[in-house]
């Protein structure tokens, strides 16, 4: 078992308090702490006690650390990344590719000689990026497209002539027609439309009209943060979710989503393929986004855990990762798994015991890597989040 030293990503939308408090550090006055990464992603790998990055250690001894089945399935790489995500402001509207789309897109950009650090590059690696977000606090997000009939009503209720082309496109051709039409608008038309939507939505919020009030309230906030961005209008056609602590959402390939605010444990396939569709100042590759987007409309189910080995498990339909919340008491319980695992302590103090006299203490905010099949028990009182693979 190896204690991990993990690093923080500082993005403008991040919280200045959540991650510093988890790590027991003073809250910085200016620097937002957006994401704490725990894993072996080459952009920001966790470090072992001897200073080696976890990704390099895995390459040096992949069979022992990953196990033969995981290595056969994913190669010499940890297939998941675990994060604490803390958002005080909205993230971009985005979607992720399937594995087939990622492989094809990556190969095409490599063949074209597009540099990895080119801001217009779309595919950073040949991997997909399904995600699971488990709320630690009340967490709000846009996730998938709401039923088309509901979107038509939400748009029509604003009674704006500027929205007539979007409503007509949605009514005739569905989301596949309406979304590209919005993203492709010229700068002036786009700005005028977003300003009109924000102004009219604000009137309904001020009048305390309960229908779509959260949708309209967020449209105003998003327009203020991203003036003239078509994502403001697209947000009106998305499901608005408000998760309570312990609830989760799974985001498969093609799902258009944006985290709005809150803190959570995020687990994903270890990839950096993000195709943005709005609420951003970064590059938007419209053609690639439309190819990747899942235009299916309907409700997105909120996940609740099931009882599994070690605690409350959040089952997902992918092999890359599996997440369990482990509530530990003073009695030792087994956490041994067939695959590699990352353990994160968020409450209390967890004592991990391995083979022989091997013992490791995790305090709040600390994490550890446990090689595949390594016998390990844990006692608390503490709360651990365990990420491993879902390879059977």
N, C-alpha and C positions, 0 to 999 in steps of 0.2 A: 504494500500500500504506500502511495506516495502523496505527501502533502503538496498541494498546488498553490503557486503564486500566480494569480490571474490579474489581468489588466482591464482598465476602464476605457470605453470609447466616449469621447466628449463631443456630442452633437448639440446644435442650438436648441433642439426640442427637449433636451433632457432635464431631469429634476436636479436641483442643487442640494437636496436633502436625503432622498430615499437611500441611494447607494452609499453615500458617506456614513449615514447612521447605521446601516447594515454592517459596514466594515469598521465601525467604531472610530471614525475619523472626524475631524472638524469639518463642518459644512463650508465649502468655499464660497466666497462672496460673489465671484463672477463666473466660475467655470462649471457649466452643467455636466452632470454625470448621467449619461444616457443609458449605457449598457455595460454590464460586467460580463466578460466572456470567460467561460470555463470549458476548455477542450483543446483541440489540436489543429484548429484552423490556421493555415500558414500565415495569414495576415496578422494574427494576434494570438499565438499559442500560449497556453499556460506554461509556467516554468516549474521544473522539479527542484528539489532541495539542492541538487548539485549544479544547478544553473542550466541544465539542458532543456531546450524546448520540448514539449511533449510530442510534437509531430516528429522531431528528429529521433527521439527515443523509440517511437513506434517503428520507424523505418529500420532502426538497428536491430530490433528483436520483434518482428511483427507477429509471429506465431504465438509466442508466449503472452504478449500483451493483448492481442486482439482475439486469439483463439483461431483454430483452423477454419471453422465455418464462416466467421466474419471476414477473415482475410480472403477466403475464396470468393466471397460475395462482393466485397468492396475494395480489395487490394490492400496495400500497405498504408492505410489511412483510417483514422477514426471517423466513422460515417455520420456522427452527430455533433452538434454544438449546443451547449447549454448556456443560457444567459439570464441575468436579472435585467429586465427592461423597465425603465422608469421615465415616463413621459409627462411633462408639464404642458406640452404643446403638441399639435397633431403632426404625425409623420405623413409622408407622401402616400397618395393612392398608388397602389402597386399590385403586380401579379407576378407569379413565378412559373417557369416552364415545366413541362414534363421532362423526363430523362431523355426521351427521344428528341424533343425540341432543343434541349440544352446541348446535346452531343452534336446535332446538326449545326446549330447556330455557332457554337464554339469552333467547330472545324472550319466553317466558312470564314469566320473572322481571322482565325489563325492563317488560313490560306491567303487571305487578302492582306496580311501583314499589319493588321490593326494593332497598335501597341496596347499592352494590358492597361496602362495608365491613361489611355486616351479617353477623355470625358464622353465621347460619343460611342464608346464601345458598349455593346449590349450584353454579351455573354462572356463572363469572366472565367468560367470553368465548365466542364462537360457534365455537371451534376444538376439534379433537380433540387427543389428547396421547399418541400412541404413543411408546415410549421404547426406547433401547438402552443397556445398562450393560456396559461393558468393564472387567474387573477389572485394577487396577494392583497390588493385593495380593490375598492370599487373601480372597475375598468370599463371604459367606453371605447367602442370601435365601430367602424363601418365595415361590413362583411358581406360580400356577395350582393346580387341584385334582388331587390324586393319584387314581389309579383308585379307584372307589367301594368295590370289594371290599377293597382295601388299607386304606381309611379305616375300614371296618366292623371289620376285624381290629384296627387300631390302637386304636379306641375300646373294643371288647369286651375286649381284653387287660387293660385297667385294672380290669375287674370292679367297676364302681361302679354302684349302683342309681340314682344321680343322672343317669347318662348314658343310662338306658334310653329316655326319650322321644326323645332325639337319635338314638340307634341305630335306634329304630322308624321315625322320620321318614325317616332316610336309606335304610333298607331298603325302605320302601314307596314313597316319593316322590322319592328321590334327593336330590341337593344342593339342588335348587330348593325342596324342602320343609324340609330340615334347617337350612340357613343362616338363613333368616328366623325360624325357630322359636327359634334361639339368640339372635339380635340382639334379638328382641322380648321376651325373658324379663324379668320384673320384677326390681327391684334386689336383693331378698333372695335370691330363687331363683338369680339370676345369681351373686351373691357366693358362696353356698354351693356351687354347682356348680364354679366356678373354683377355690375353695380345695380341694375334694375332688380335682379333677383334678391340681392342682399337687402335693398331698401324695402321691398314689398314684404319679404319674409320678416323683417324687423317689425313691421306694422302688425302682423299677426301675433308675434311674440308679445309686443306691448299691449295688445288687446286681450292677452291671456287666453286666446283661442286654443283649446287643448289638442285639437286635431293636428298632428304633425308638428307639435310645438318643439320637440327636441330636434327634429330634422331642420326646422326653420331657424332655431336658435344657433345650431352649429353652422348652418349656411352663412349666417352673419359673421360668426367668429372666423370661419375659414376665409371669407372674402376680405376680412380685415388683415389676416395674416398673409394671404396670397392674392393681392388685387389682380383682377382680370384673369384669374386662373379658371379654366373650364371645369376643373375638379369640383369647384363649388356647385355647379349645376349637376354634375354627375352624382354628387353626394345625395341629392334629392331622390335619386333612383336606387340608393343602396339601403340595405337593412341597417338600422341603428341598434346596436346591442349594448346593453348595460349589464356587465357581469358582476355578480357578488363574489366576495372572496371564496375561493374553492371551486368556482365554476370555470369552465374552460371552453375554448373554441379550437377546432381543427381547421386549418387552411390548406386545402389541396391545391394542386397545380391549376392555374387558370383562374383562381378565385381573386376577384378585385377587392382589395381591403385597405384600410388605413386605421392605424391605432390613433386614438384621439387623446386620451389622458388616462393615467393610472399606472400602477406598478404590477408586474407579474413575473413569473418564471416562464421563459420562452425556450422551447426546445425545437430544433430544426435539423434537417439534413444539412451537412456541412458544405454549404455552397454560398456564393455571393452573387447569384443571378437574380437581379431585381429589374423588372421592366415597369417603369413608372408611367402613370396615366394622368397625373395631375397633382395639385397641391405641392408643387416642387419648383425649384429654380434650376434643376438639373435637366439633362438631356431626356427628351421623350421620343422614343423610336416608335412612331405610330404603326408602321407596317408590322414590326415584330410584336408589338403589344396586341394588335388585332388578331394576329396568328395564334397568340398564346391564350387570350382571354376565353373564359368559359362564360357564355352569354345566357346560360340557364338562369331563370328567375325563380324565386321562391324563398321560403324561410330557411335560415341557417340554424341548425340545432345547437343548443347549448349543451356542452358535455358535463355529465356528472360522473364521479368516479365509481368504480366497482371494487369490491374487496378482492385483493390479489395477494400473492406471496410478498410479505414484507410491509404491506400497507394498502393504501387506496390507490388504485391504478387507473390511469387514463388511457384506455386502449385506442390505438390508431391503426389505420389500414395500410401502414408502410413498414418496411423492415429496418429502416435506418435508425429509428429511435423508439424508446418506450419510457414513459415517465410514471413514477410512483411517489406518493407522499407518505413518508414513514413517520408515524407518531411514536416516539420511543419513550418507554418508562424505565424504571430501574432494573428490570429484568432484561437479560441479553436475548436478542432475537437474530436469526440468521438473515443475512442479506446477500448470500452467495448467489451469483448468476452465472450462466454459461458464457455470456459475453462480457466485454469490458464495461466498466461503469464509472461514472462521475457522481460523487456524493457531495451535496451542498447542505450545510447547516444554516438554518434561518432563525432558529430559536433554541435557547438553552445551550447545552454542551453535550456533544456526542462522543462516546468513547468507542472507537473501532478496534476490534481484536482480530488478528489474523492467525496464521499458523505459528505455533510455538509461542514465543514471547513478543511477537510483533504486535505493537499497540500504537494507536494514533488518536490524538484528541482533536476534535473539530469544535471550535467555538463559533459563535454567531458570525456569519459572513465568510467562513473558511470552507474550503472544499478539498477533496482528495480524489485521486485516480486509483482504481482497483483493477488489476489485470483480469483477463477472462478466466473464469473458473476458480479464482483465488478464494479460499474459504475466508469468510468475514462475518463477524457478528457485531452488533451494535447495541449500546444501552444509553439511556439518557438520565434525566428527562431532556428531551430535545425534539426538534422537528427536522427531519432530513428530506431533501428531494433527491431521488435517485434517477439518473438517466442511464439507460443501457440500450442495447440493440433489441430488435424484435425478430431476429433471425431464429427460426425454429429448426 
